[in-house]
């Protein structure tokens, strides 16, 4: 073999080697493409299966509905007492009822719990909850004043005997045009045919203590601020605790005024208390804004829910 033949042979071997390497690379690239293709197909299949399963779960959830979470007030609440008497007909609440110690706590729980239902005073309704109509009637100032909204009530201040001194003036101020403007600002229903408060020659000092209903509390807080501006020497303390606690405290003489969102019970009629109506209110039934099962309830349905006879939102359509 000549040198030229040797070179030609080496060239051919080199070229063959290069071609072989290229072929191997192409084959590997093809395999990688196939792997990528198979991976994409697998991911697509997983996505389709996942979407199908999710859709099925959502559909199944819609068919199954949601269990109702009952939220209510504690035993010292005047709102609970009124609801129990007027709506429940004094029937027992469901054992599953979750009790809260204020209107604010009920509102917050409903806002955070998709399947919950609760009841609050008119002034506690905002965009974080969804208000239901009752017997197709909306809870608002106009319907409460007209007597159209079915779950309406008066709000009270109680004193031990006839009010005197700072307690008397505070209640008169709350019942005046100036005080009722605050009632309106707080979202409650003002009294009608009120007059301006007469401040002439009145300079009050000392202390005034008020406690009781958490429904009445926000009104009283704002009224106290305005009244103190007229009487800088008067120290006013306002606390909650519930209507029952307020009635008990004023009857025992530990506070000057007891706030209440209910009238006196028969067992309290001998306590020597005098009631003063300071506003009106509607008890509003609220659910979470995400609740698409209900916009309206009849009083009978509401009672059945709180008795535990209706336990799932889908059952309302039966």
Secondary structure, 3 states (H helix, E strand, C coil): CCHHHHHHHHHHHHHHHHHHHHHHHHHHHHHHHHHHHHHHHHHHHHHHHHHHHHHHHHHHHHHHCCECEEEEECCCCHHHHHHHHHCCCCCCCCCCCEEECCHHHHHHHHHHCCCEEEEEEHHHCCCCCEECEECCECCCHHHHHCCCCCCEEEEEEEEECCCCHHHHHHHHHHHCHHHHHHHHHCCCECCCCCCCCCCCCCCCCEEEEEEECHHHHHHHHHHHHHHHHHCCCEEEEEEEECHHHHHHHHHHCCCCEEEECCCCCHHHCCCCEEEEEEEEEEEEEEECCCCCCCCEECHHHHHHHHHCCCCEHHHHHC
